[in-house]
Amino acid sequence: MKYMVIIEKGESGYGAYVPDLPGCVAAGKTVDEVRNLIQEAINVHIEGLIEDGEPVPEPSSESFFIDVPTVAY
């Protein structure tokens, strides 16, 4: 399965979350660190769901980019 991960830059580093796995988040100082941490978080999250007898959500989120013209201020 492939889950979409959102990475956002913050004031002191980066945060990541998985829209299809509510509560599955990670934070790190670099993009590489947060990528590694969210991979671990996904694995632990899914293992926890299975251990608790909960269903594992199917990936369903999508993303895309929209070009917006630059506006001079």
C-alpha angles and dihedrals in degrees: 000000000000119000123196112242123199117209119193130186114232135183095275104021142316135312129200134192139174113227093202093052107053111212094021103126141145138186131201143160095246137032090246092052094049091047091055093044095049090050089055091044091053092051093048092044093053092044089053093051091051093047090050092049091244123142118258107234116239114238107261108149121110133193137195140168126241122206111229119189115246112251119206114224 
